[in-house]
Amino acid sequence: MSWNRPSARVRELIQQCAQIVVNPRPEWLEELDAAVLAASPTIAADPELAAAVSLSNRANMYFWATANVRDPGAPVPPNTGPEPMVIARELVRRGLNAYSLDAYRVGEGVAWRLLMAIAFEMTSDPAELHELLDVCSRSVSSYLDATLARSAAQIEVERDELTRGTHAERRETVALLLEGGPIPRRRAEDRLGYALTGPHTAAVI
């Protein structure tokens, strides 16, 4: 994507907006978490995973904001910090895939509404607002695209590490069960085609 630097005035406005986002109001974070979890009942039903997603929401917002405080209006690289990587690992341990990351798209909408509200507090000049919102829209969208793409790639890395030596979904599920991964019993049974209730006989070959 071609990226033209905004005008000096709009860079100043972006920096002011970002400084507010660095220290978000608690109700903003609550709204963001609620939207993301509502978009994924599977994540919401898992307290450990939901907590990790909440941390990831904050990390993603902080990463974008601090990048725009340092260099307002410049492209923001993907967040490759520990929080997105934890999400990738936890999703794989539960037998989930990259489609679960789509919930972050809902969070993007919430974050964008909040950013627009801040922008309208910064200036009422139509030309400045137009440029400010255009730059921020492209910035947030490209940043999230890159971050989610990196997370999806990490999911594949985590899955390969878990299932190295086999490509079978059943072997992956067994590996999750043996390592104590929090994969739900119903999902494990569906993937194995085998009921996990009652006594079992195992053999080491």
C-alpha positions in Angstrom: 0.0 0.0 0.0 1.4 3.4 -1.0 1.6 5.7 2.0 1.7 9.5 1.7 2.7 11.4 4.8 0.0 13.7 6.1 0.4 17.4 6.5 2.3 18.9 9.4 -1.0 20.0 11.1 -2.6 16.6 10.7 0.5 14.9 12.1 0.1 17.1 15.1 -3.5 16.2 15.5 -2.8 12.5 15.1 -0.2 12.7 17.8 -2.7 14.4 20.1 -5.2 11.7 19.5 -2.7 9.0 20.1 -1.6 10.5 23.4 -5.2 10.2 24.5 -5.4 6.6 23.3 -2.2 5.7 25.2 -4.2 6.2 28.4 -7.7 5.1 27.5 -10.7 5.5 29.7 -11.7 2.3 31.5 -15.1 2.3 29.9 -13.5 2.3 26.4 -11.6 -0.8 27.3 -14.7 -2.4 28.7 -16.6 -1.7 25.5 -13.8 -3.1 23.4 -13.6 -6.3 25.4 -17.4 -6.8 25.4 -17.6 -6.4 21.7 -14.8 -8.8 20.9 -16.1 -11.5 23.3 -19.6 -11.1 22.1 -18.4 -11.8 18.6 -16.9 -15.1 19.7 -19.0 -17.1 22.3 -16.3 -19.8 22.2 -13.7 -17.4 23.5 -16.1 -15.7 25.9 -17.0 -19.1 27.5 -13.3 -19.8 28.4 -12.2 -17.5 31.2 -8.5 -18.0 30.6 -8.7 -17.4 26.9 -11.1 -14.4 27.5 -8.5 -12.8 29.8 -5.8 -13.3 27.3 -7.9 -11.7 24.6 -8.5 -8.7 26.9 -4.8 -8.3 27.4 -4.2 -8.6 23.7 -6.9 -5.8 23.1 -5.0 -3.5 25.4 -1.6 -4.4 23.9 -2.8 -3.8 20.3 -4.3 -0.4 21.2 -1.2 0.7 23.1 1.1 -0.5 20.3 -0.7 1.6 17.7 -1.0 4.6 19.9 2.6 4.7 21.0 3.8 4.3 17.4 1.7 7.4 16.4 3.0 9.4 19.4 6.6 8.7 18.2 6.0 9.1 14.5 2.4 10.4 13.8 0.9 9.3 10.5 3.6 6.8 9.6 2.8 3.2 8.8 2.5 1.1 12.0 4.2 -2.3 11.8 2.4 -5.4 13.1 2.4 -6.0 16.9 4.6 -9.0 17.4 4.7 -8.7 21.2 4.0 -11.5 23.6 0.2 -10.9 23.8 -0.7 -11.8 20.2 1.7 -14.8 20.4 0.0 -16.0 23.6 -3.4 -15.9 21.8 -2.0 -18.0 18.9 -0.7 -20.6 21.3 -3.9 -20.7 23.4 -6.1 -21.1 20.3 -4.1 -24.0 19.0 -4.1 -25.7 22.5 -7.9 -25.5 22.4 -8.2 -27.0 18.9 -9.3 -23.6 17.4 -8.0 -22.0 14.2 -7.3 -18.6 12.7 -11.0 -18.0 12.1 -11.3 -17.2 15.8 -9.2 -14.0 15.1 -12.1 -12.6 13.2 -13.5 -11.4 16.5 -10.9 -8.7 16.5 -12.6 -7.1 13.4 -15.5 -6.2 15.7 -13.0 -4.7 18.1 -11.6 -2.7 15.2 -15.0 -1.1 14.7 -15.3 -0.1 18.4 -11.8 1.3 18.4 -12.5 3.3 15.2 -15.7 4.8 16.7 -13.7 5.9 19.8 -11.0 7.4 17.6 -13.5 9.3 15.5 -15.0 10.8 18.7 -11.5 11.9 19.8 -10.8 13.4 16.4 -14.0 15.5 16.5 -12.8 16.9 19.8 -9.4 17.9 18.2 -10.7 20.0 15.4 -13.8 21.2 13.6 -12.1 22.3 10.4 -13.6 20.1 7.6 -10.4 19.8 5.6 -8.4 18.8 8.7 -11.0 16.3 9.8 -11.2 14.8 6.4 -7.4 14.2 6.2 -7.2 13.2 9.8 -9.9 10.5 9.6 -8.6 9.3 6.2 -5.1 8.8 7.5 -6.2 7.2 10.8 -8.7 4.9 9.0 -6.0 3.5 6.7 -3.5 3.3 9.6 -5.8 1.3 11.9 -6.9 -1.0 9.1 -3.5 -1.8 7.7 -2.1 -2.2 11.2 -4.7 -4.7 12.3 -4.5 -6.6 9.0 -0.7 -7.0 9.5 -1.1 -8.0 13.1 -3.8 -10.6 12.4 -1.8 -12.0 9.5 1.2 -12.4 11.8 -1.0 -14.0 14.5 -2.4 -16.4 11.9 1.1 -17.4 10.8 2.0 -18.0 14.4 -1.0 -20.2 14.8 0.4 -22.4 12.0 3.8 -22.4 13.6 2.3 -23.5 16.9 0.2 -26.2 15.2 3.2 -27.5 13.3 5.2 -27.7 16.6 2.4 -29.5 18.3 1.8 -32.1 15.5 5.4 -32.5 14.1 5.7 -35.9 12.6 2.0 -36.3 11.7 -0.6 -34.3 9.7 -3.6 -36.1 11.1 -6.2 -34.1 13.0 -6.8 -37.0 15.3 -3.1 -37.1 16.3 -3.2 -33.4 16.9 -6.2 -33.8 19.2 -4.6 -36.7 21.1 -1.5 -34.6 21.6 -3.6 -31.7 23.0 -5.3 -34.1 25.4 -2.0 -35.7 26.5 -0.4 -32.4 27.2 -3.4 -31.3 29.2 -4.5 -28.6 26.7 -7.8 -27.0 27.5 -9.6 -28.3 24.4 -13.3 -28.8 25.2 -14.4 -32.4 25.5 -17.2 -32.0 22.9 -14.7 -30.6 20.3 -12.2 -33.4 21.0 -14.8 -36.1 20.6 -16.0 -34.6 17.3 -12.5 -34.5 15.9 -11.7 -38.0 17.2 -15.0 -39.6 16.4 -14.7 -41.2 19.8 -16.5 -40.7 23.1 -14.2 -39.7 25.9 -16.6 -40.7 28.7 -16.3 -43.9 30.7 -13.2 -46.2 31.1 -10.5 -46.5 28.4 -7.8 -49.0 27.6 -4.5 -47.7 26.3 -1.5 -49.5 24.9 2.1 -48.3 24.5 3.5 -49.6 21.2 
